[in-house]
């Protein structure tokens, strides 16, 4: 206890240096925690699972995937074409179409504040299959369920994320017209019937897929039976939930061998594999974050602490000599200096990580750093021990040499200079 008290007293002998070192540590720990949280999320998203898998069916040879809507019904069942084939339950399937546009009819005036990008799907899929939304509990799930119920009752309904509503200057109950840029001449009127829970879908929107399909049919009727250019390209993805790898392989095989999906042909992959392939475009950025940015910050933090402790050791050579005269062993002086650095590093790291967790997750509802289709990232629950480990680890590395210098102070040399 006396030794710990001595460490604390020594830290506050120069409060300005201690505070500056702590602030530098906190800033760098904050950046590393943000980087680690993003990398951890992406690693989990691309990690292969053994159970409760999601299979993704897309067009084989084209990106973005554009399959005919006629594929939707059979693909949603897993593409069975033999009596013994597996059939996917309705609650374990979801079709995706993407509808994008602007609330401003003038293409020259389009901006981030006018764009609407909507998932076209069956409303129930939001609660049953949508990542993060299918695991909601309590009040957020109740509110989303109410919004989904209103969407099921309103063909022109639209559920919109909180941030997108703010940018559009709209709120629940308002109406708007979206002038599409991927479905030319398919401009749709909407009523905003609900709002996504804060987080991943803050910038997104969801609409009923039958509204889009009916609009395509109406366009064809108004053009003497001519098909819209996107009529046979309106199915972008199909998600299927399977219980394990064996079921995935069987469903994949029956889809790939189904002659109905010959033109265009399709491919089946797990969600983690598909996300990994999609992230290839961001590979260099992710590599730089993992192998350049994070190590550079850790190295810089070690230098900051090493510099601070080195100055302290040089100023306290007389003190260490006196401690040796009073009976302190060299290893005790080594532990004293290391303890001072570790205390500042660990406490600063924990405070920084905890503060970052509270601000990003609690106040900001996530960090908006778009990578692929991930628009919002949250601080990982492991951030607390990351902060302690980063602060403590860099403090230890940075203080080893100064602490060793303090340990090797020779009493005779110090007092001879005074004499």
C-alpha positions in Angstrom: 0.0 0.0 0.0 2.8 2.4 0.9 4.5 1.6 -2.4 1.3 2.3 -4.4 0.9 5.6 -2.5 4.5 6.5 -3.4 3.7 5.9 -7.1 0.6 8.1 -6.9 2.4 10.9 -5.1 5.2 10.8 -7.7 2.7 11.1 -10.5 1.3 14.4 -9.1 4.7 16.0 -8.4 4.5 17.4 -11.9 0.8 17.6 -12.7 1.2 19.4 -16.0 3.4 16.7 -17.5 1.1 14.0 -16.2 -2.0 15.6 -17.6 -0.4 16.2 -21.0 0.8 12.6 -21.1 -2.7 11.4 -20.1 -4.4 13.6 -22.7 -2.1 12.4 -25.5 -2.7 8.8 -24.4 -6.5 9.3 -24.4 -6.6 10.8 -27.9 -4.5 8.0 -29.4 -6.4 5.3 -27.6 -9.6 6.8 -28.9 -8.4 6.6 -32.5 -7.2 3.0 -32.0 -10.4 1.9 -30.4 -12.4 3.4 -33.3 -10.2 1.6 -35.8 -10.3 -1.7 -33.9 -14.1 -1.5 -33.6 -14.5 -1.1 -37.4 -12.1 -3.9 -38.1 -13.7 -6.2 -35.6 -17.2 -5.6 -37.1 -15.9 -6.3 -40.6 -14.1 -9.4 -39.4 -17.3 -10.7 -37.8 -19.3 -9.9 -40.9 -17.0 -11.9 -43.1 -16.4 -14.8 -40.7 -17.9 -18.0 -41.8 -20.7 -19.4 -39.5 -21.5 -23.0 -38.9 -25.2 -22.5 -37.9 -28.0 -20.1 -38.7 -26.5 -19.2 -42.1 -27.8 -16.8 -44.7 -27.4 -17.8 -48.3 -27.3 -15.1 -50.9 -28.5 -15.7 -54.4 -27.3 -13.3 -57.1 -26.7 -13.1 -60.8 -23.5 -15.0 -61.6 -21.8 -12.8 -64.2 -22.9 -9.3 -63.5 -22.4 -6.7 -60.8 -24.8 -5.3 -59.7 -26.9 -8.4 -59.8 -30.0 -8.0 -62.0 -32.3 -11.1 -62.2 -35.8 -11.3 -63.7 -38.6 -11.0 -61.2 -39.9 -14.3 -62.4 -37.1 -16.0 -60.4 -38.4 -14.6 -57.1 -41.1 -17.1 -56.2 -39.1 -20.3 -56.8 -35.8 -18.9 -55.4 -37.6 -17.9 -52.2 -38.4 -21.6 -51.7 -34.8 -22.6 -52.3 -35.2 -23.5 -56.0 -36.7 -27.0 -55.5 -37.2 -29.0 -58.7 -37.3 -32.6 -57.4 -39.7 -34.2 -54.9 -37.1 -34.7 -52.3 -35.7 -31.2 -52.4 -35.7 -28.9 -49.4 -38.3 -26.1 -49.4 -37.4 -22.9 -47.5 -40.2 -21.6 -45.2 -41.6 -18.1 -46.1 -40.2 -16.6 -42.9 -36.7 -17.7 -43.9 -36.6 -16.0 -47.3 -36.3 -12.4 -48.4 -36.2 -10.9 -51.9 -34.4 -7.6 -52.5 -34.9 -5.0 -55.2 -33.2 -1.5 -55.0 -35.0 1.7 -55.9 -33.1 4.9 -55.9 -34.1 8.5 -56.8 -34.3 12.1 -55.7 -37.1 14.2 -54.4 -35.9 17.0 -56.8 -37.0 16.3 -60.4 -34.0 18.3 -61.8 -31.0 15.9 -62.1 -28.6 18.9 -61.9 -29.9 19.7 -58.4 -29.5 16.2 -56.9 -27.5 16.1 -53.7 -27.1 14.0 -50.6 -30.0 16.0 -49.1 -32.5 14.9 -51.8 -31.6 11.3 -52.5 -33.7 8.4 -51.4 -32.4 4.8 -51.6 -35.0 2.2 -50.8 -35.0 -1.6 -50.3 -38.0 -3.1 -52.1 -39.2 -6.1 -50.1 -42.1 -7.8 -48.3 -42.7 -5.8 -45.1 -42.5 -8.8 -42.8 -38.9 -9.4 -43.9 -37.8 -6.4 -42.0 -38.7 -8.1 -38.7 -37.8 -11.7 -39.8 -34.7 -11.5 -42.0 -33.1 -8.0 -41.9 -29.7 -8.0 -40.1 -29.8 -6.2 -36.8 -33.5 -5.6 -37.1 -34.5 -9.3 -36.6 -32.8 -9.3 -33.2 -34.4 -6.1 -31.8 -36.1 -6.4 -28.4 -38.3 -4.3 -26.2 -39.5 -0.9 -27.2 -37.4 -0.6 -30.4 -38.9 -3.8 -31.8 -42.4 -2.7 -30.8 -42.0 0.6 -32.6 -40.6 -1.1 -35.7 -43.4 -3.7 -35.7 -46.0 -0.8 -35.7 -44.2 0.8 -38.7 -44.1 -2.6 -40.5 -47.9 -3.0 -39.8 -48.6 0.4 -41.3 -46.4 -0.5 -44.3 -48.4 -3.7 -44.9 -51.6 -1.6 -44.9 -50.2 1.2 -47.1 -49.1 0.3 -50.6 -47.4 3.6 -51.0 -45.8 3.5 -47.6 -42.1 4.1 -46.9 -40.1 3.5 -43.7 -37.1 5.9 -43.5 -34.0 6.1 -41.3 -33.7 8.9 -38.8 -30.7 10.6 -40.5 -32.2 10.4 -44.0 -35.4 12.0 -42.7 -33.4 14.9 -41.2 -31.5 15.4 -44.5 -34.8 15.3 -46.5 -36.5 17.7 -44.1 -39.3 15.2 -43.6 -41.0 13.4 -40.8 -43.4 10.5 -40.3 -46.7 11.3 -41.9 -45.3 13.5 -44.7 -45.7 12.6 -48.4 -43.0 12.9 -51.1 -42.4 12.1 -54.7 -39.2 10.2 -55.7 -37.9 10.7 -59.3 -36.0 7.5 -60.0 -32.6 7.4 -61.5 -32.3 3.6 -61.8 -35.9 3.0 -63.0 -36.3 5.7 -65.6 -39.8 7.2 -65.8 -40.9 5.1 -62.8 -41.5 8.1 -60.4 -43.4 7.1 -57.3 -45.4 8.9 -54.6 -44.8 7.8 -51.0 -46.2 8.4 -47.6 -43.7 8.1 -44.7 -45.3 5.6 -42.4 -42.5 4.9 -40.0 -38.9 5.3 -38.9 -36.0 2.8 -38.6 -34.5 2.4 -35.1 -31.3 4.5 -34.7 -28.2 2.8 -36.0 -27.3 0.9 -39.1 -30.3 2.0 -41.2 -30.2 5.7 -40.4 -29.6 6.5 -44.1 -31.8 3.8 -45.6 -35.5 3.4 -46.6 -37.8 0.5 -47.2 -40.8 0.1 -49.5 -43.2 -2.6 -50.7 -41.8 -4.6 -53.6 -45.3 -5.0 -55.1 -45.6 -1.2 -55.4 -42.5 -1.2 -57.7 -43.7 -4.3 -59.7 -47.2 -2.8 -60.2 -45.6 0.5 -61.4 -43.5 -1.5 -64.0 -46.7 -3.2 -65.2 -48.5 0.1 -65.4 -45.7 1.6 -67.5 -45.9 -1.4 -69.9 -49.7 -0.9 -70.3 -49.2 2.8 -71.0 -46.6 2.0 -73.6 -48.7 -0.5 -75.7 -47.3 -3.6 -74.0 -43.7 -2.6 -74.4 -41.6 -3.8 -71.4 -39.7 -1.4 -69.3 -35.9 -1.8 -69.7 -35.7 -2.9 -66.0 -38.7 -5.2 -66.1 -36.6 -8.3 -66.4 -33.8 -6.9 -64.2 -35.7 -5.9 -61.0 -34.6 -8.7 -58.7 -31.2 -8.0 -57.2 -30.8 -10.4 -54.4 -32.5 -13.3 -52.6 -31.6 -14.2 -49.0 -32.3 -17.6 -47.6 -31.8 -18.7 -44.0 -30.5 -22.2 -43.5 -29.8 -24.0 -40.3 -26.3 -25.3 -41.0 -23.6 -25.9 -43.6 -25.1 -29.2 -44.8 -28.5 -27.5 -45.5 -26.6 -24.7 -47.3 -24.8 -27.1 -49.6 -28.1 -28.9 -50.4 -30.0 -25.8 -51.1 -27.1 -24.4 -53.1 -26.9 -27.5 -55.2 -30.6 -27.6 -56.0 -30.5 -23.9 -57.1 -27.5 -24.3 -59.3 -28.9 -27.4 -61.0 -32.3 -25.9 -61.6 -32.7 -25.4 -65.3 -35.1 -22.5 -64.7 -32.1 -20.3 -63.8 -30.1 -20.6 -66.9 -30.4 -17.2 -68.5 -29.2 -15.3 -66.6 -27.4 -17.9 -64.5 -27.1 -17.5 -60.7 -24.7 -18.2 -58.0 -25.1 -19.0 -54.3 -22.8 -18.0 -51.5 -22.9 -17.4 -47.8 -23.5 -13.9 -46.5 -20.0 -13.8 -45.0 -18.5 -14.8 -48.3 -20.6 -12.3 -50.3 -19.7 -9.5 -47.9 -16.0 -10.4 -48.2 -16.1 -10.3 -52.0 -18.0 -7.0 -51.9 -15.3 -5.5 -49.5 -12.6 -6.3 -52.0 -13.0 -2.7 -53.3 -12.1 -1.5 -49.9 -9.3 -4.0 -49.4 -6.4 -1.4 -49.5 -8.2 0.9 -47.1 -8.8 -1.9 -44.6 -5.2 -3.1 -45.0 -3.9 0.3 -44.3 -6.1 0.7 -41.2 -4.9 -2.6 -39.8 -1.2 -2.7 -40.7 -0.3 1.0 -41.1 -2.6 3.3 -39.1 -3.0 1.3 -35.9 0.7 0.3 -35.5 1.8 3.9 -36.3 -0.5 5.2 -33.6 0.8 2.6 -31.1 4.4 3.4 -31.9 3.8 7.2 -31.6 2.0 6.6 -28.2 5.0 4.6 -26.9 7.4 7.5 -28.0 5.2 10.0 -26.2 5.3 8.0 -23.0 9.0 7.2 -23.3 9.8 10.9 -23.7 7.7 11.9 -20.7 9.2 9.2 -18.5 12.8 9.9 -19.7 12.5 13.6 -18.7 11.1 12.6 -15.3 14.0 10.1 -14.7 16.6 12.7 -15.6 15.1 15.2 -13.2 14.9 12.6 -10.4 18.4 11.1 -10.5 19.1 12.6 -7.0 15.9 11.2 -5.7 16.8 7.7 -7.0 20.2 7.9 -5.4 18.7 8.9 -2.1 16.2 6.0 -2.3 19.1 3.6 -2.8 20.9 5.1 0.3 17.6 4.5 2.2 17.6 0.9 1.3 15.6 0.6 -1.9 16.7 -2.2 -4.2 17.3 -1.6 -7.9 14.3 -3.8 -8.8 12.1 -1.6 -6.5 13.2 1.5 -8.3 12.5 -0.2 -11.6 9.0 -1.2 -10.5 8.4 2.3 -9.2 9.1 4.0 -12.5 7.2 1.3 -14.4 4.3 1.6 -12.0 4.0 5.3 -12.6 3.9 4.9 -16.3 1.5 1.9 -16.2 -0.9 3.8 -13.8 -1.1 6.8 -16.1 -1.4 4.5 -19.2 -4.0 2.1 -17.9 -6.2 4.8 -16.3 -6.0 7.1 -19.3 -6.8 4.1 -21.7 -9.8 3.0 -19.7 -11.2 6.5 -19.4 -10.6 7.1 -23.2 -12.2 3.8 -24.3 -15.1 4.3 -21.9 -15.7 7.8 -23.0 -15.5 6.8 -26.7 -18.0 4.0 -26.1 -20.5 6.3 -24.3 -20.2 9.2 -26.8 -20.3 7.1 -30.0 -22.9 4.4 -28.9 -25.0 6.5 -26.5 -25.0 10.1 -27.9 -24.1 9.7 -31.6 -26.0 6.4 -32.2 -23.0 5.1 -34.0 -20.1 6.4 -36.1 -21.0 7.3 -39.6 -18.1 5.9 -41.6 -19.5 4.3 -44.8 -17.7 1.2 -46.0 -19.5 -0.7 -48.7 -23.2 -1.0 -47.5 -22.2 -0.6 -43.8 -23.0 3.0 -43.1 -22.7 3.1 -39.3 -20.3 1.4 -36.9 -20.6 1.1 -33.1 -17.8 0.8 -30.6 -17.2 -2.8 -29.7 -18.1 -4.1 -26.2 -14.4 -5.1 -25.8 -13.3 -1.5 -26.0 -12.9 -1.3 -22.2 -10.2 -3.9 -22.0 -8.7 -2.7 -25.4 -8.2 0.7 -23.7 -6.5 -0.8 -20.7 -4.4 -3.0 -22.8 -3.4 -0.2 -25.3 -2.7 2.3 -22.6 -0.9 -0.2 -20.3 1.0 -1.9 -23.1 2.4 1.2 -24.7 3.2 2.7 -21.3 5.2 -0.5 -20.5 7.1 -0.5 -23.8 7.8 3.3 -23.6 9.0 3.2 -20.0 11.2 0.1 -19.9 14.3 1.9 -21.0 13.8 5.0 -18.7 13.0 2.6 -15.8 16.2 0.6 -16.5 18.2 3.9 -16.5 16.7 4.8 -13.1 17.5 1.4 -11.8 21.2 1.7 -12.8 21.7 5.1 -11.2 25.0 5.0 -9.2 24.9 6.7 -5.9 28.6 7.7 -6.0 28.3 9.3 -9.4 25.3 11.4 -8.4 26.8 12.7 -5.1 30.3 13.3 -6.6 28.8 15.8 -9.0 27.1 17.6 -6.1 30.3 17.7 -4.2 
